[in-house]
Amino acid sequence: MDSPVKSQTRTRRMEILDAAAALFAEKGYARTPVKEIAEHAGIAPGTIYIYFKGKRDLLLSIADRIIGQAWSDTQAQLAPLDREAYVATVLQNIFDFVHDNQAFLQALIPEIWTDDELQDQFFNQILAPLFETGAGYLEEQIAAGHARPCQVEVVVPAIAGSLVMLPLFHTLAPDQFLEGFSEDDLVEELTQLYLEGLKPVADGDVP
């Protein structure tokens, strides 16, 4: 059981992160000063620096929290699933994640591509552990004979990139990207693509 001090620290951190996340989603990262985050959290501006190094650290901590929680929830669903259900569940959960966090992702993505330090931290602290999990699963599938041998370090980031970017584009620009296709259509088609590639369907097989 945490001590009262640790519990209070965790609560304060969460309050600050909640305030920052709300403002980043509403106004964007660049247009949100630390002072306003502090006001929204009901604390003095200097108090934020007791818990976080600065605004960049806040943004990264929020990303880590929402992505980490979403992935933990997804992993809890995956253990009993076969390959097809596994891939389909990951895809559907990513669509749900993008919908639920659309405003924050719109604030996060421009900063990742324009801030080298943030980009490095985001990929190494947040994405790298997810890639490692995906690599472990693919290696298990290869060892069991369910997937062909491949360069896992290439295949996993390639699949992860499309898993993230396609739902993101489809959600943020639905009239420009794959207009007319439902999420169910995309989940079904992509699941088959990831599992079967573009090989022709043999006679007697169900596509």
LINGIZI-V418722 format. One record per run of one state. SS is the DSSP state (A for helix, B for strand, O for the rest). FROM is the first residue (numbers start at 1). LEN is the number of residues. If there is no record, write none. Layout:
ss = <SS/SS>
from = <FROM/FROM>
len = <LEN/LEN>
//
This chain:
ss = <O/A/O/A/O/A/O/A/O/A/O/A/O/A/O/A/O/A/O>
from = <1/4/28/34/42/45/52/55/79/83/101/102/115/116/144/152/173/183/197>
len = <3/24/6/8/3/7/3/24/4/18/1/13/1/28/8/21/10/14/11>
//
